[in-house]
Amino acid sequence: MVAGALFVLLVLGVTAAVLAARSLGWSPGASTIHVIGNAMLPTVANDDYVVVQPYGQSSPRPGDIVVMRDPYDHSRSFVKRVVAGPGQTVLMRDGEVLVDGGALDEPYVCPEPPGALANWPPDGRPLRLGPDQYFVLGDNRNHSADSRTFGPISRADIVARAVHIVLPQAHARRL
């Protein structure tokens, strides 16, 4: 009788934990990464722990914060924000990002004066992304290696979407 009651409590506890995790955007396949660096300030900080969810069959959308393979060393990963996807055009002028000719509203960008890569591409002509390409930028634009330096990335190099900062507790929130 006691063993049966304990089993029921265990099942209810596990069910409650799974439902709570899903309400935070977590689902099977989710994992946690440790962020090193300040390229995504103020959104994600150095030493944050972030829950990430594989995309599976879905595709990244502009605005998503993603984990991607380092284009030069696939054993490392970067956390960046998708600003444009397949078929779109991208141009930066004086730090303002123009996608398909329209300026993005980017309240998440680190509030610093535009830096050396504020005008991209250098020839001043918009870049049209290919059918499998994404343009990613760090929110801390003056301190980010991103598509302005390594170019557009392929869908195959996007590993997961960041869904929630879990540690430190002071930074915990849904992304």
N, C-alpha and C positions, 0 to 999 in steps of 0.2 A: 504494500500500500504506500509506504513512504517512498520507495524507489520509483513507483509510478508517478507520484506527485512531483518528485524531483525531475523526472524525465519531462513531464509536461512543462514545468517551470523553465527547464533548459531550452526546450523547443520554442516557448514563447519569448524567451530572452534573445535567442538567435534571430527569430523572426523580427523582433523589434529592432535589433541592431541592423539587420539588412534593410528594413524599411527606412530607418534613420539615415543610413549611408546613401541610399538611393535618393532621398529627398535633398541631399547635398550634392547630387550630381555624380555620385560614385556608382559603379556597377561592376559586374564581373570583368576582370581584366585590368581594373584600375591599379595603379601603383603609385609610389611616392618617389619624388626626386629631390635632391638637395641642390639648391641654386647657389652657384659660386659666381660672384661678379655683380656689377651694378648697371648692366646694360638695360635692364627693364625698370629702373627706378622712375617714378615713384610707385609703380604698380606692384612690382615684385622686387624684394630687396636681397642683397647678399645674405646668405645663411638661412633663407626661408626654405621650408619644406613644403612642397606642392604636390597635391594629388593630381595625377594625369590619367586620362582615359584614352585608350586607342580609338582611332576613328572607325576602324572596321571598313565597311563599305561606303560610309558617308565621306564627304569631302570637306576640307577646311573652308571656312567662310571669312571674308574680310572682317577684321575685329577680333577674331579668335587669337588667343595666346597659345602658341604651339611649342612643342619640343621637336627640334629638328637635328639631324646629323650635321656635325661640322663638315662643310664641304671639302676641307683639306685633310681631315683626320676623322674617319667614321667611328673611331672608338670614343670620341667625345660628342657631347650634345650642347646645343644652344637653346635658350628660351627666347622667342621673338614673337612679334605680333604680325599677323597677316594683314597687309593693307590693300592688296590687290590679287586677283586670281586670273585663271585662264581667260585669254582673249581681251583683257582690260589693258588700258594704256596707263603708264605711270610717268610722272614728271615731278621734280621738286624744284621750287623756286623760292629762294630766301627762307628756307626751312618749311615752307608750306607744301603739303603733299597734294598733288592733283591727280585724281583717278578719273579717266575718261573725260578730262577737261574740267571736272568739278573739284573744288577744294574739300578735303576731308575735315570734319569737325573732330578734333583730337584733344579733348580735355585731359587725357591721361598722359600727355607728353610732358617730360621734365621741363619746367619753365626756365630755360636758359636761352640766351641769345643764340641764333643759329651759328653753327660752327663751320669747319672747313668743307663738309660735305652737304651744305645747305642747298646747293644747286646741283641737281643730278638728273639725267646724265650730263656730262660736261659739254656735249655738243648742243644742248638746249632743246633737242627733239624728243618727244615722248617715246618711251619704249613700249611696244606692244608685246604682251606676254604670250607665249605659245600655249598650245592646248593642254599642257601638263605642268605649267609653270606658275609659281607663286612669288610675290614680292613681299619680303619680310623686313621689318625694321624693329630696332629696340626702342622702347619709350624714352630712354635716356640717349637721345640722338647723337650728342657730342661724345659719347663714350660707348659706342656700340659698333661692333663689326657685324654688318648685316648685308642685305642685297645691294647696297650702294658700293660695297667693296668686293663681294664675291658673286654678285649677279643674282638673277632669279634662281629659285630652287625648284627641284622637281617634286611632284607629289610623293614619290617613293622615298624622299629624304625627310618627310614629315612623319614623325613617329607617333605623336599623341597630342591631345588638347589639354591644356592646364585648366582644371576646374575649381580648385579650392586651395587656399593657403591654410595649412594646418598648424605649423609652428614657425616662429615662436607664437605663443598664444596671443600676444598683443597685435600680431598681424593677421590672425585667423579671419578668413572671410571667403566668400564665393567670388570667383573671377568671372 
